[in-house]
Amino acid sequence: QVQLVESGGGLVKPGGSLRLSCAASGFTFSDYYMSWIRQAPGKGLEWVSYISSSGSTIYYADSVKGRFTISRDNAKNSLYLQMNSLRAEDTAVYYCARTVTESFHHWGQGTLVTVSS
Amino acid sequence: QSVLTQPPSASGTPGQRVTISCSGSSSNIGTNTVNWYQQLPGTAPKLLIYSNNQRPSGVPDRFSGSKSGTSASLAISGLQSEDEADFYCAAWDDSLNGWVFGGGTKLTVL
């Protein structure tokens, strides 16, 4: 069955960097678009970034553009999110999601990123 | 402030039918399909409805979606206590080149 497992979250100081990973299994990873979505504590969902199956098409939310970089390694069945210049407002649980026909069909369990001094 | 507008809360008694609305604009719901996600307490969101009214396998037919113009709605019939969750609508936005979510609706089963 489809499994997505995020890792790499943790506590980081404002201005710091963090790299999130999402390990995919149970499907042909290279066939699917992928996305990152986040949820601040006690708040709603916010889409962060999207990458096409080949990596040739990438989109970012305005709130992270220029600071975050999405990438994937189809040989390793992995999705990544490099987060630089982190701010307190980036504190959230980050989910990776398999993206099909404009919807997020499968979600991982999430990894918590806390930006605090 | 979310791009899509949902009521913050909804409630019903077991067996009742409840609807949750989602209002957007011509650049999102008016042009693209609407999806609904259910988030049970302490868990990751789960796709409930995609392409306006399609249910993924395993989702009971008590859940249904519809769209008209720049608005959409989620209906839950035969309400059950296990339906208590947060519900989010989402759609692609052509102006923002990204997905937008509603602020979420907390459903309480009385």
gemmi code that builds the backbone of each chain (N, CA, C; Angstrom):
import gemmi

chains = {
    "A": [
        ("GLN", (0.844, -1.187, 0.000), (0.000, 0.000, 0.000), (0.885, 1.245, 0.000)),
        ("VAL", (0.301, 2.339, -0.393), (1.028, 3.603, -0.462), (1.483, 4.012, 0.931)),
        ("GLN", (2.778, 4.314, 1.055), (3.314, 4.786, 2.330), (4.235, 5.973, 2.073)),
        ("LEU", (4.035, 7.010, 2.855), (4.867, 8.200, 2.800), (5.345, 8.483, 4.216)),
        ("VAL", (6.656, 8.569, 4.391), (7.214, 8.773, 5.722), (8.137, 9.982, 5.696)),
        ("GLU", (7.722, 11.035, 6.399), (8.531, 12.248, 6.487), (9.538, 12.139, 7.621)),
        ("SER", (10.638, 12.844, 7.456), (11.654, 12.913, 8.503), (12.427, 14.212, 8.339)),
        ("GLY", (13.240, 14.530, 9.341), (14.098, 15.702, 9.248), (13.632, 16.909, 10.033)),
        ("GLY", (12.449, 16.818, 10.626), (11.958, 17.944, 11.412), (12.745, 18.096, 12.706)),
        ("GLY", (12.505, 19.203, 13.372), (13.195, 19.443, 14.640), (13.155, 20.907, 15.006)),
        ("LEU", (13.952, 21.254, 16.024), (14.030, 22.626, 16.508), (15.199, 23.345, 15.828)),
        ("VAL", (14.924, 24.519, 15.291), (15.956, 25.297, 14.609), (15.759, 26.769, 14.966)),
        ("LYS", (16.848, 27.505, 15.018), (16.789, 28.927, 15.356), (16.341, 29.759, 14.158)),
        ("PRO", (15.714, 30.891, 14.401), (15.362, 31.786, 13.280), (16.580, 32.092, 12.429)),
        ("GLY", (16.376, 32.041, 11.109), (17.476, 32.243, 10.179), (18.199, 30.965, 9.811)),
        ("GLY", (17.892, 29.904, 10.510), (18.556, 28.626, 10.266), (17.965, 27.852, 9.102)),
        ("SER", (18.513, 26.657, 8.887), (18.103, 25.809, 7.762), (17.757, 24.413, 8.240)),
        ("LEU", (16.961, 23.751, 7.439), (16.552, 22.379, 7.739), (16.198, 21.708, 6.422)),
        ("ARG", (16.467, 20.426, 6.308), (16.093, 19.682, 5.115), (15.153, 18.551, 5.505)),
        ("LEU", (13.951, 18.585, 4.959), (12.984, 17.528, 5.192), (13.073, 16.490, 4.085)),
        ("SER", (12.810, 15.234, 4.467), (12.772, 14.149, 3.490), (11.437, 13.430, 3.596)),
        ("CYS", (11.047, 12.820, 2.499), (9.824, 12.023, 2.459), (10.154, 10.756, 1.684)),
        ("ALA", (10.135, 9.621, 2.375), (10.427, 8.338, 1.740), (9.120, 7.711, 1.281)),
        ("ALA", (9.070, 7.370, 0.005), (7.849, 6.822, -0.580), (8.012, 5.335, -0.866)),
        ("SER", (6.923, 4.599, -0.695), (6.927, 3.174, -1.024), (5.501, 2.735, -1.358)),
        ("GLY", (5.410, 1.587, -2.006), (4.093, 1.035, -2.334), (3.515, 1.515, -3.653)),
        ("PHE", (4.279, 2.327, -4.389), (3.827, 2.796, -5.701), (5.058, 3.221, -6.506)),
        ("THR", (4.860, 3.430, -7.791), (5.961, 3.851, -8.660), (6.142, 5.354, -8.506)),
        ("PHE", (7.065, 5.701, -7.642), (7.259, 7.101, -7.235), (7.467, 8.016, -8.446)),
        ("SER", (8.235, 7.558, -9.413), (8.591, 8.413, -10.553), (7.407, 8.750, -11.445)),
        ("ASP", (6.268, 8.097, -11.232), (5.074, 8.370, -12.047), (4.212, 9.491, -11.483)),
        ("TYR", (4.508, 9.927, -10.258), (3.574, 10.809, -9.565), (4.153, 12.171, -9.224)),
        ("TYR", (3.266, 13.174, -9.326), (3.572, 14.491, -8.797), (3.554, 14.387, -7.266)),
        ("MET", (4.272, 15.284, -6.610), (4.332, 15.298, -5.155), (4.220, 16.731, -4.647)),
        ("SER", (3.755, 16.857, -3.417), (3.591, 18.183, -2.821), (3.974, 18.155, -1.351)),
        ("TRP", (4.260, 19.349, -0.837), (4.410, 19.565, 0.602), (3.281, 20.497, 1.045)),
        ("ILE", (2.693, 20.146, 2.161), (1.625, 20.940, 2.776), (1.973, 21.062, 4.253)),
        ("ARG", (1.702, 22.205, 4.856), (2.034, 22.370, 6.267), (0.827, 22.811, 7.075)),
        ("GLN", (0.956, 22.634, 8.386), (-0.117, 23.003, 9.298), (0.497, 23.553, 10.580)),
        ("ALA", (0.355, 24.845, 10.775), (0.849, 25.456, 12.003), (0.031, 24.937, 13.183)),
        ("PRO", (0.614, 24.935, 14.375), (-0.099, 24.405, 15.556), (-1.464, 25.053, 15.748)),
        ("GLY", (-2.504, 24.234, 15.783), (-3.854, 24.723, 16.001), (-4.459, 25.473, 14.835)),
        ("LYS", (-3.792, 25.453, 13.683), (-4.268, 26.205, 12.518), (-4.654, 25.271, 11.378)),
        ("GLY", (-5.038, 25.882, 10.251), (-5.466, 25.125, 9.094), (-4.317, 24.693, 8.199)),
        ("LEU", (-4.680, 24.108, 7.075), (-3.697, 23.594, 6.130), (-3.236, 24.692, 5.179)),
        ("GLU", (-1.955, 24.636, 4.823), (-1.379, 25.585, 3.866), (-0.500, 24.818, 2.894)),
        ("TRP", (-0.824, 24.892, 1.613), (0.022, 24.284, 0.596), (1.348, 25.037, 0.519)),
        ("VAL", (2.454, 24.297, 0.388), (3.786, 24.883, 0.386), (4.452, 24.820, -0.992)),
        ("SER", (4.477, 23.605, -1.589), (5.217, 23.453, -2.832), (4.768, 22.196, -3.553)),
        ("TYR", (5.046, 22.160, -4.843), (4.657, 21.059, -5.731), (5.791, 20.802, -6.707)),
        ("ILE", (5.968, 19.512, -7.048), (6.964, 19.155, -8.053), (6.378, 18.083, -8.959)),
        ("SER", (6.598, 18.212, -10.242), (6.090, 17.235, -11.189), (6.887, 15.940, -11.095)),
        ("SER", (6.427, 14.933, -11.806), (7.038, 13.610, -11.700), (8.512, 13.608, -12.123)),
        ("SER", (8.842, 14.398, -13.119), (10.218, 14.453, -13.605), (11.033, 15.532, -12.888)),
        ("GLY", (10.336, 16.398, -12.169), (11.025, 17.510, -11.509), (11.132, 18.751, -12.374)),
        ("SER", (10.565, 18.701, -13.555), (10.725, 19.817, -14.488), (9.797, 20.990, -14.170)),
        ("THR", (8.708, 20.728, -13.457), (7.759, 21.781, -13.104), (7.665, 21.881, -11.588)),
        ("ILE", (7.859, 23.074, -11.074), (7.871, 23.326, -9.629), (7.083, 24.598, -9.351)),
        ("TYR", (6.291, 24.558, -8.283), (5.570, 25.742, -7.826), (5.809, 25.912, -6.323)),
        ("TYR", (5.757, 27.159, -5.892), (5.893, 27.473, -4.473), (4.800, 28.445, -4.049)),
        ("ALA", (4.393, 28.339, -2.795), (3.546, 29.364, -2.211), (4.374, 30.634, -2.052)),
        ("ASP", (3.713, 31.787, -2.170), (4.433, 33.064, -2.041), (5.142, 33.162, -0.694)),
        ("SER", (4.583, 32.552, 0.335), (5.130, 32.669, 1.693), (6.492, 31.994, 1.842)),
        ("VAL", (6.854, 31.111, 0.921), (8.127, 30.396, 1.047), (9.028, 30.598, -0.174)),
        ("LYS", (8.522, 31.279, -1.189), (9.293, 31.463, -2.423), (10.612, 32.169, -2.136)),
        ("GLY", (11.680, 31.640, -2.691), (13.011, 32.217, -2.478), (13.719, 31.690, -1.247)),
        ("ARG", (13.002, 30.988, -0.378), (13.608, 30.445, 0.852), (13.599, 28.916, 0.854)),
        ("PHE", (12.571, 28.312, 0.282), (12.433, 26.858, 0.274), (12.715, 26.331, -1.136)),
        ("THR", (13.268, 25.103, -1.193), (13.515, 24.443, -2.470), (13.021, 23.007, -2.399)),
        ("ILE", (12.148, 22.665, -3.308), (11.650, 21.294, -3.393), (12.478, 20.529, -4.416)),
        ("SER", (12.711, 19.256, -4.156), (13.438, 18.424, -5.114), (13.031, 16.980, -4.887)),
        ("ARG", (13.440, 16.138, -5.795), (13.133, 14.714, -5.666), (14.256, 13.899, -6.272)),
        ("ASP", (14.378, 12.660, -5.780), (15.333, 11.707, -6.332), (14.523, 10.457, -6.653)),
        ("ASN", (14.160, 10.291, -7.912), (13.302, 9.167, -8.278), (14.010, 7.823, -8.100)),
        ("ALA", (15.319, 7.836, -8.180), (16.064, 6.580, -7.980), (16.002, 6.140, -6.525)),
        ("LYS", (15.842, 7.097, -5.634), (15.774, 6.788, -4.203), (14.349, 6.849, -3.660)),
        ("ASN", (13.375, 7.075, -4.547), (11.974, 7.177, -4.127), (11.794, 8.200, -3.006)),
        ("SER", (12.429, 9.325, -3.174), (12.426, 10.314, -2.097), (12.114, 11.719, -2.584)),
        ("LEU", (11.421, 12.451, -1.736), (11.070, 13.845, -1.948), (11.761, 14.649, -0.857)),
        ("TYR", (12.189, 15.875, -1.210), (12.903, 16.698, -0.242), (12.328, 18.117, -0.199)),
        ("LEU", (12.562, 18.779, 0.933), (12.254, 20.200, 1.048), (13.395, 20.856, 1.812)),
        ("GLN", (14.196, 21.626, 1.111), (15.275, 22.384, 1.731), (14.705, 23.718, 2.186)),
        ("MET", (14.795, 23.975, 3.480), (14.209, 25.184, 4.051), (15.315, 26.071, 4.608)),
        ("ASN", (15.479, 27.245, 4.042), (16.490, 28.205, 4.491), (15.820, 29.461, 5.051)),
        ("SER", (16.605, 30.256, 5.744), (16.109, 31.522, 6.312), (14.790, 31.319, 7.044)),
        ("LEU", (14.774, 30.328, 7.906), (13.527, 29.961, 8.581), (13.072, 31.053, 9.544)),
        ("ARG", (11.754, 31.197, 9.628), (11.121, 32.196, 10.485), (10.199, 31.509, 11.478)),
        ("ALA", (9.825, 32.219, 12.506), (8.914, 31.657, 13.507), (7.612, 31.185, 12.861)),
        ("GLU", (7.163, 31.909, 11.853), (5.897, 31.555, 11.200), (5.990, 30.318, 10.311)),
        ("ASP", (7.177, 29.760, 10.176), (7.342, 28.497, 9.454), (7.125, 27.302, 10.380)),
        ("THR", (6.944, 27.558, 11.663), (6.692, 26.489, 12.619), (5.395, 25.776, 12.259)),
        ("ALA", (5.488, 24.472, 12.020), (4.329, 23.715, 11.555), (4.683, 22.240, 11.454)),
        ("VAL", (3.654, 21.427, 11.314), (3.836, 20.045, 10.884), (3.839, 20.065, 9.359)),
        ("TYR", (4.856, 19.455, 8.776), (4.999, 19.415, 7.323), (4.635, 18.022, 6.824)),
        ("TYR", (3.691, 17.985, 5.895), (3.241, 16.732, 5.308), (3.695, 16.655, 3.854)),
        ("CYS", (4.119, 15.476, 3.422), (4.274, 15.259, 1.988), (3.031, 14.525, 1.511)),
        ("ALA", (2.687, 14.735, 0.255), (1.462, 14.152, -0.267), (1.612, 13.771, -1.725)),
        ("ARG", (1.131, 12.605, -2.059), (1.087, 12.188, -3.463), (-0.053, 12.950, -4.128)),
        ("THR", (0.263, 13.577, -5.245), (-0.658, 14.511, -5.874), (-1.173, 13.937, -7.188)),
        ("VAL", (-2.489, 13.836, -7.294), (-3.136, 13.258, -8.476), (-4.307, 14.145, -8.875)),
        ("THR", (-4.373, 14.502, -10.120), (-5.489, 15.311, -10.663), (-5.906, 16.424, -9.702)),
        ("GLU", (-4.977, 17.279, -9.379), (-5.224, 18.471, -8.556), (-5.630, 18.163, -7.128)),
        ("SER", (-5.462, 16.948, -6.663), (-5.806, 16.639, -5.280), (-4.689, 15.827, -4.621)),
        ("PHE", (-4.672, 15.878, -3.321), (-3.648, 15.202, -2.529), (-4.233, 13.872, -2.058)),
        ("HIS", (-3.868, 12.818, -2.789), (-4.558, 11.542, -2.564), (-4.026, 10.756, -1.376)),
        ("HIS", (-2.760, 10.883, -1.087), (-2.195, 10.184, 0.059), (-1.260, 11.123, 0.794)),
        ("TRP", (-1.313, 11.060, 2.119), (-0.520, 11.942, 2.958), (0.380, 11.108, 3.875)),
        ("GLY", (1.533, 11.660, 4.208), (2.356, 11.057, 5.237), (1.830, 11.453, 6.607)),
        ("GLN", (2.537, 11.036, 7.641), (2.102, 11.316, 9.014), (2.590, 12.677, 9.494)),
        ("GLY", (3.522, 13.271, 8.752), (3.993, 14.614, 9.070), (5.243, 14.627, 9.944)),
        ("THR", (5.990, 15.724, 9.832), (7.155, 15.935, 10.683), (7.100, 17.376, 11.191)),
        ("LEU", (7.356, 17.560, 12.478), (7.206, 18.861, 13.112), (8.481, 19.683, 12.993)),
        ("VAL", (8.327, 20.890, 12.504), (9.419, 21.859, 12.442), (9.084, 23.000, 13.398)),
        ("THR", (10.007, 23.269, 14.322), (9.811, 24.349, 15.284), (10.938, 25.358, 15.115)),
        ("VAL", (10.571, 26.589, 14.818), (11.560, 27.655, 14.639), (11.449, 28.577, 15.846)),
        ("SER", (12.486, 28.530, 16.673), (12.454, 29.305, 17.916), (13.866, 29.502, 18.434)),
        ("SER", (14.091, 30.645, 19.073), (15.398, 30.906, 19.664), (15.470, 30.358, 21.086)),
    ],
    "B": [
        ("GLN", (-6.085, 34.814, 6.936), (-7.287, 34.890, 6.105), (-7.172, 33.918, 4.926)),
        ("SER", (-8.031, 32.895, 4.908), (-7.951, 31.895, 3.858), (-8.607, 32.398, 2.577)),
        ("VAL", (-8.091, 31.887, 1.437), (-8.650, 32.282, 0.143), (-10.043, 31.697, -0.038)),
        ("LEU", (-10.221, 30.449, 0.417), (-11.540, 29.820, 0.385), (-12.195, 30.001, 1.754)),
        ("THR", (-13.510, 30.264, 1.747), (-14.216, 30.571, 2.980), (-15.119, 29.418, 3.401)),
        ("GLN", (-14.875, 28.932, 4.613), (-15.714, 27.894, 5.208), (-16.234, 28.394, 6.545)),
        ("PRO", (-17.389, 27.880, 7.000), (-17.809, 28.201, 8.358), (-16.856, 27.537, 9.338)),
        ("PRO", (-16.515, 28.200, 10.437), (-15.560, 27.602, 11.375), (-16.096, 26.371, 12.083)),
        ("SER", (-17.425, 26.258, 12.214), (-17.970, 25.120, 12.933), (-19.289, 24.664, 12.318)),
        ("ALA", (-19.613, 23.423, 12.572), (-20.884, 22.831, 12.183), (-21.191, 21.738, 13.197)),
        ("SER", (-22.454, 21.416, 13.329), (-22.819, 20.365, 14.283), (-24.086, 19.667, 13.856)),
        ("GLY", (-24.297, 18.498, 14.409), (-25.500, 17.731, 14.141), (-25.599, 16.580, 15.112)),
        ("THR", (-26.746, 15.978, 15.140), (-26.949, 14.819, 16.001), (-26.809, 13.547, 15.167)),
        ("PRO", (-26.525, 12.432, 15.808), (-26.392, 11.169, 15.061), (-27.593, 10.905, 14.161)),
        ("GLY", (-27.299, 10.522, 12.917), (-28.345, 10.228, 11.950), (-28.750, 11.413, 11.096)),
        ("GLN", (-28.395, 12.623, 11.549), (-28.766, 13.822, 10.803), (-27.922, 13.993, 9.558)),
        ("ARG", (-28.356, 14.934, 8.713), (-27.586, 15.326, 7.533), (-27.023, 16.718, 7.785)),
        ("VAL", (-25.741, 16.875, 7.502), (-25.054, 18.146, 7.720), (-24.373, 18.560, 6.422)),
        ("THR", (-24.386, 19.845, 6.128), (-23.649, 20.335, 4.964), (-22.641, 21.392, 5.402)),
        ("ILE", (-21.511, 21.398, 4.723), (-20.445, 22.379, 4.971), (-20.180, 23.105, 3.659)),
        ("SER", (-20.206, 24.402, 3.686), (-20.027, 25.192, 2.473), (-18.578, 25.646, 2.311)),
        ("CYS", (-18.238, 25.968, 1.069), (-16.892, 26.454, 0.731), (-17.055, 27.462, -0.399)),
        ("SER", (-16.681, 28.691, -0.129), (-16.875, 29.756, -1.118), (-15.527, 30.250, -1.627)),
        ("GLY", (-15.444, 30.407, -2.943), (-14.185, 30.870, -3.534), (-14.428, 31.936, -4.573)),
        ("SER", (-13.659, 31.874, -5.644), (-13.758, 32.889, -6.692), (-13.555, 32.255, -8.065)),
        ("SER", (-13.582, 33.099, -9.079), (-13.465, 32.598, -10.444), (-12.087, 31.996, -10.730)),
        ("SER", (-11.079, 32.381, -9.970), (-9.737, 31.873, -10.244), (-9.470, 30.523, -9.588)),
        ("ASN", (-10.329, 30.115, -8.694), (-10.114, 28.808, -8.041), (-11.324, 27.892, -8.254)),
        ("ILE", (-12.319, 27.961, -7.406), (-13.466, 27.062, -7.542), (-14.200, 27.273, -8.863)),
        ("GLY", (-14.251, 28.509, -9.325), (-14.981, 28.788, -10.554), (-14.380, 28.137, -11.788)),
        ("THR", (-13.099, 27.773, -11.699), (-12.399, 27.237, -12.867), (-11.880, 25.827, -12.653)),
        ("ASN", (-11.616, 25.451, -11.414), (-10.970, 24.176, -11.120), (-11.806, 23.313, -10.184)),
        ("THR", (-11.380, 22.071, -10.075), (-12.162, 21.145, -9.255), (-11.893, 21.353, -7.760)),
        ("VAL", (-12.871, 20.950, -6.972), (-12.794, 21.115, -5.521), (-12.551, 19.762, -4.867)),
        ("ASN", (-11.709, 19.780, -3.857), (-11.413, 18.575, -3.094), (-11.693, 18.834, -1.617)),
        ("TRP", (-12.072, 17.780, -0.924), (-12.364, 17.882, 0.500), (-11.490, 16.899, 1.264)),
        ("TYR", (-11.006, 17.350, 2.409), (-10.149, 16.539, 3.256), (-10.745, 16.473, 4.653)),
        ("GLN", (-10.615, 15.303, 5.257), (-11.070, 15.090, 6.626), (-9.841, 14.877, 7.509)),
        ("GLN", (-9.790, 15.580, 8.610), (-8.687, 15.397, 9.546), (-9.264, 15.024, 10.907)),
        ("LEU", (-9.123, 13.762, 11.256), (-9.541, 13.297, 12.571), (-8.554, 13.810, 13.607)),
        ("PRO", (-8.980, 13.960, 14.841), (-8.107, 14.515, 15.881), (-6.770, 13.788, 15.972)),
        ("GLY", (-5.685, 14.562, 15.900), (-4.355, 14.005, 16.085), (-3.814, 13.193, 14.919)),
        ("THR", (-4.469, 13.263, 13.767), (-4.018, 12.475, 12.623), (-3.771, 13.373, 11.408)),
        ("ALA", (-3.155, 12.784, 10.389), (-2.923, 13.507, 9.146), (-4.248, 13.631, 8.367)),
        ("PRO", (-4.358, 14.642, 7.546), (-5.557, 14.758, 6.711), (-5.690, 13.572, 5.764)),
        ("LYS", (-6.924, 13.337, 5.343), (-7.223, 12.228, 4.435), (-8.159, 12.760, 3.349)),
        ("LEU", (-7.907, 12.361, 2.107), (-8.766, 12.790, 1.003), (-10.152, 12.173, 1.157)),
        ("LEU", (-11.163, 13.020, 1.106), (-12.533, 12.571, 1.292), (-13.328, 12.627, -0.027)),
        ("ILE", (-13.155, 13.730, -0.762), (-13.829, 13.943, -2.041), (-12.827, 14.602, -2.985)),
        ("TYR", (-12.738, 14.126, -4.226), (-11.908, 14.792, -5.214), (-12.725, 15.062, -6.470)),
        ("SER", (-12.209, 15.929, -7.314), (-12.911, 16.297, -8.556), (-14.379, 16.637, -8.295)),
        ("ASN", (-14.614, 17.440, -7.304), (-15.939, 17.969, -6.915), (-16.851, 16.967, -6.221)),
        ("ASN", (-16.903, 15.733, -6.755), (-17.913, 14.814, -6.227), (-17.506, 13.348, -6.268)),
        ("GLN", (-16.216, 13.075, -6.423), (-15.752, 11.694, -6.507), (-15.211, 11.227, -5.157)),
        ("ARG", (-15.587, 10.013, -4.785), (-15.101, 9.458, -3.522), (-13.975, 8.463, -3.783)),
        ("PRO", (-12.851, 8.610, -3.092), (-11.813, 7.567, -3.193), (-12.370, 6.257, -2.638)),
        ("SER", (-11.772, 5.155, -3.048), (-12.239, 3.871, -2.536), (-12.090, 3.846, -1.013)),
        ("GLY", (-13.102, 3.311, -0.363), (-13.079, 3.223, 1.092), (-13.843, 4.331, 1.786)),
        ("VAL", (-14.162, 5.394, 1.075), (-14.941, 6.482, 1.676), (-16.428, 6.153, 1.528)),
        ("PRO", (-17.153, 6.123, 2.646), (-18.579, 5.750, 2.596), (-19.388, 6.708, 1.734)),
        ("ASP", (-20.458, 6.198, 1.139), (-21.294, 7.045, 0.284), (-22.162, 7.999, 1.099)),
        ("ARG", (-21.997, 8.005, 2.399), (-22.657, 9.020, 3.236), (-22.051, 10.411, 2.972)),
        ("PHE", (-20.841, 10.398, 2.420), (-20.156, 11.651, 2.109), (-20.344, 11.972, 0.622)),
        ("SER", (-20.767, 13.184, 0.335), (-20.956, 13.594, -1.052), (-20.545, 15.049, -1.225)),
        ("GLY", (-20.098, 15.369, -2.428), (-19.676, 16.731, -2.725), (-20.383, 17.266, -3.945)),
        ("SER", (-20.504, 18.588, -3.974), (-21.098, 19.235, -5.132), (-20.453, 20.594, -5.325)),
        ("LYS", (-20.608, 21.123, -6.545), (-20.046, 22.436, -6.863), (-21.007, 23.173, -7.781)),
        ("SER", (-21.126, 24.464, -7.536), (-21.943, 25.310, -8.397), (-21.302, 26.690, -8.456)),
        ("GLY", (-20.886, 27.083, -9.651), (-20.247, 28.388, -9.814), (-18.974, 28.474, -9.020)),
        ("THR", (-18.919, 29.432, -8.082), (-17.713, 29.625, -7.281), (-17.879, 29.109, -5.862)),
        ("SER", (-18.834, 28.215, -5.667), (-19.045, 27.624, -4.350), (-19.139, 26.108, -4.446)),
        ("ALA", (-18.840, 25.484, -3.324), (-18.932, 24.034, -3.242), (-19.489, 23.672, -1.879)),
        ("SER", (-19.942, 22.430, -1.768), (-20.416, 21.987, -0.467), (-20.156, 20.503, -0.281)),
        ("LEU", (-19.983, 20.167, 0.966), (-19.805, 18.778, 1.393), (-21.023, 18.408, 2.223)),
        ("ALA", (-21.639, 17.287, 1.891), (-22.789, 16.811, 2.656), (-22.429, 15.496, 3.323)),
        ("ILE", (-22.833, 15.388, 4.574), (-22.642, 14.149, 5.328), (-24.014, 13.712, 5.817)),
        ("SER", (-24.455, 12.565, 5.337), (-25.745, 12.061, 5.773), (-25.546, 10.936, 6.783)),
        ("GLY", (-26.585, 10.638, 7.542), (-26.465, 9.574, 8.542), (-25.290, 9.813, 9.466)),
        ("LEU", (-25.223, 11.012, 10.018), (-24.076, 11.435, 10.827), (-23.751, 10.415, 11.912)),
        ("GLN", (-22.455, 10.142, 12.084), (-21.992, 9.203, 13.110), (-20.986, 9.909, 14.013)),
        ("SER", (-20.842, 9.393, 15.212), (-19.927, 10.035, 16.172), (-18.500, 10.045, 15.647)),
        ("GLU", (-18.137, 9.037, 14.871), (-16.758, 8.980, 14.350), (-16.510, 9.975, 13.227)),
        ("ASP", (-17.544, 10.691, 12.812), (-17.365, 11.715, 11.783), (-16.831, 13.014, 12.376)),
        ("GLU", (-16.771, 13.080, 13.700), (-16.278, 14.299, 14.344), (-14.831, 14.551, 13.922)),
        ("ALA", (-14.611, 15.659, 13.243), (-13.300, 15.941, 12.660), (-13.294, 17.371, 12.127)),
        ("ASP", (-12.121, 17.773, 11.631), (-12.000, 19.024, 10.893), (-12.077, 18.703, 9.403)),
        ("PHE", (-12.806, 19.518, 8.666), (-12.971, 19.322, 7.228), (-12.445, 20.545, 6.484)),
        ("TYR", (-11.672, 20.294, 5.429), (-11.072, 21.371, 4.647), (-11.429, 21.215, 3.174)),
        ("CYS", (-11.795, 22.305, 2.519), (-11.931, 22.304, 1.067), (-10.645, 22.879, 0.478)),
        ("ALA", (-10.372, 22.526, -0.773), (-9.176, 23.019, -1.434), (-9.400, 23.025, -2.944)),
        ("ALA", (-8.678, 23.883, -3.618), (-8.746, 23.949, -5.085), (-7.487, 24.615, -5.601)),
        ("TRP", (-7.155, 24.314, -6.831), (-6.046, 25.012, -7.501), (-6.495, 26.430, -7.844)),
        ("ASP", (-5.598, 27.385, -7.669), (-5.899, 28.773, -7.994), (-5.042, 29.221, -9.169)),
        ("ASP", (-5.683, 29.597, -10.270), (-4.953, 29.971, -11.483), (-4.181, 31.290, -11.314)),
        ("SER", (-4.660, 32.169, -10.453), (-3.983, 33.458, -10.256), (-2.745, 33.305, -9.379)),
        ("LEU", (-2.829, 32.455, -8.392), (-1.734, 32.247, -7.452), (-0.778, 31.148, -7.903)),
        ("ASN", (-1.186, 30.370, -8.907), (-0.392, 29.214, -9.349), (-0.062, 28.303, -8.175)),
        ("GLY", (-1.095, 27.951, -7.445), (-0.913, 27.071, -6.306), (-2.259, 26.658, -5.762)),
        ("TRP", (-2.207, 25.737, -4.806), (-3.454, 25.304, -4.178), (-3.824, 26.266, -3.043)),
        ("VAL", (-5.122, 26.442, -2.878), (-5.632, 27.225, -1.763), (-6.591, 26.353, -0.965)),
        ("PHE", (-6.565, 26.568, 0.348), (-7.420, 25.817, 1.255), (-8.428, 26.747, 1.922)),
        ("GLY", (-9.536, 26.149, 2.361), (-10.424, 26.854, 3.266), (-9.827, 26.806, 4.661)),
        ("GLY", (-10.379, 27.624, 5.547), (-9.845, 27.687, 6.897), (-10.187, 26.483, 7.758)),
        ("GLY", (-11.077, 25.629, 7.242), (-11.449, 24.441, 7.994), (-12.749, 24.611, 8.760)),
        ("THR", (-13.502, 23.522, 8.845), (-14.748, 23.497, 9.610), (-14.678, 22.360, 10.613)),
        ("LYS", (-14.862, 22.724, 11.874), (-14.838, 21.704, 12.923), (-16.250, 21.162, 13.087)),
        ("LEU", (-16.413, 19.885, 12.804), (-17.717, 19.236, 12.913), (-17.851, 18.552, 14.271)),
        ("THR", (-18.902, 18.903, 14.973), (-19.192, 18.297, 16.272), (-20.458, 17.463, 16.156)),
        ("VAL", (-20.386, 16.237, 16.630), (-21.563, 15.374, 16.658), (-22.113, 15.404, 18.075)),
        ("LEU", (-23.276, 15.987, 18.225), (-23.849, 16.240, 19.560), (-24.395, 14.974, 20.199)),
    ],
}
model = gemmi.Model(1)
for chain_id, residues in chains.items():
    chain = gemmi.Chain(chain_id)
    for i, (resn, *xyz) in enumerate(residues, 1):
        res = gemmi.Residue()
        res.name, res.seqid = resn, gemmi.SeqId(i, " ")
        for name, pos in zip(("N", "CA", "C"), xyz):
            atom = gemmi.Atom()
            atom.name, atom.element = name, gemmi.Element(name[0])
            atom.pos, atom.b_iso = gemmi.Position(*pos), 0.0
            res.add_atom(atom)
        chain.add_residue(res)
    model.add_chain(chain)
structure = gemmi.Structure()
structure.add_model(model)
structure.setup_entities()
